[in-house]
């Protein structure tokens, strides 16, 4: 969880490398589609929401790990319910996100991951 790919900006870059990026860093183009530009497709909006849900739960999980480590160092009883909740929410969100990926692209991605 402390690796660079789990840092918020890098996490978003990984998703944007695969998906259509509907976020613009240029303030003149930010949310352009809201002003009458191209509107994201329904699938894009769902994928974007799922990505953000995974990211929110990932950040909560990172904070919870820090909290549990402090508990452990302080000799306190460990409260791990939230830790497992956030981890499961990340898994569930990624599962739903991957269900949106076309099967051929998902297969290619899995093969690429297996070769690394």
C-alpha positions in Angstrom: 0.0 0.0 0.0 3.0 2.3 0.3 4.2 1.6 -3.3 4.1 4.5 -5.8 1.3 2.9 -7.8 -1.0 3.4 -4.8 -0.3 7.2 -4.6 -3.4 9.0 -5.7 -2.1 10.7 -8.8 -0.3 7.5 -10.0 -3.4 5.4 -9.2 -5.5 7.7 -11.4 -2.8 7.6 -14.2 -3.0 3.9 -14.3 -6.7 3.9 -14.8 -6.5 6.8 -17.3 -4.0 4.9 -19.3 -6.7 2.3 -20.0 -9.9 4.2 -19.9 -11.0 7.4 -21.6 -9.9 10.3 -19.4 -12.8 12.6 -18.8 -10.7 14.8 -16.5 -8.8 17.8 -17.8 -6.0 19.3 -15.9 -6.2 22.5 -17.9 -8.7 24.8 -16.1 -10.0 26.1 -19.4 -11.0 22.6 -20.4 -12.0 21.2 -17.0 -15.5 19.7 -17.1 -15.8 20.9 -20.7 -18.6 18.4 -21.3 -20.7 20.2 -18.7 -20.6 23.3 -20.8 -21.9 21.5 -23.9 -18.8 19.6 -25.1 -18.6 15.8 -25.5 -20.6 13.9 -22.9 -19.1 10.8 -21.4 -20.9 7.5 -22.2 -22.8 5.8 -19.5 -20.1 3.1 -19.2 -17.4 5.8 -18.9 -19.3 7.4 -16.0 -19.8 4.1 -14.2 -16.1 3.2 -14.7 -15.1 6.7 -13.4 -17.4 6.3 -10.3 -16.0 2.8 -9.6 -12.4 4.1 -9.9 -13.1 6.9 -7.5 -14.8 4.4 -5.1 -11.8 2.1 -5.2 -9.5 5.1 -4.7 -11.6 6.4 -1.7 -11.5 2.9 -0.1 -7.8 2.6 -0.8 -7.0 5.9 0.9 -9.2 4.8 3.9 -7.3 1.5 4.0 -3.9 3.2 4.0 -5.0 5.4 6.9 -6.5 2.4 8.7 -3.2 0.5 8.4 -1.3 3.4 10.0 -3.9 3.5 12.8 -3.7 -0.3 13.4 0.1 -0.1 13.5 -0.1 2.7 16.1 -2.5 0.6 18.1 -0.1 -2.4 18.0 2.9 -0.3 19.0 0.9 1.2 21.9 0.0 -2.3 23.1 -3.7 -1.6 22.5 -6.1 -4.3 21.4 -6.3 -4.2 17.6 -9.5 -3.0 15.9 -9.4 -4.6 12.4 -13.0 -4.5 11.4 -12.6 -1.3 9.3 -9.3 -2.6 7.9 -11.1 -5.6 6.4 -14.1 -3.6 5.3 -11.9 -1.1 3.3 -9.9 -4.0 1.8 -13.0 -5.9 0.7 -14.5 -2.7 -0.7 -11.4 -2.2 -2.8 -11.7 -5.8 -4.1 -15.4 -5.5 -4.8 -14.9 -2.2 -6.6 -12.1 -3.5 -8.8 -14.2 -6.6 -9.6 -17.1 -4.4 -10.8 -14.6 -2.2 -12.7 -13.1 -5.2 -14.5 -16.5 -6.5 -15.4 -16.8 -3.4 -17.6 -13.7 -4.3 -19.6 -14.3 -6.0 -22.9 -13.3 -9.7 -22.6 -10.6 -9.6 -25.3 -8.9 -6.6 -23.6 -9.1 -8.2 -20.2 -7.5 -11.4 -21.5 -4.7 -9.4 -23.1 -4.2 -7.5 -19.8 -4.0 -10.7 -17.8 -1.5 -12.2 -20.3 0.6 -9.1 -20.0 0.5 -9.2 -16.2 1.4 -12.9 -16.2 4.5 -12.2 -18.4 5.9 -9.6 -16.0 
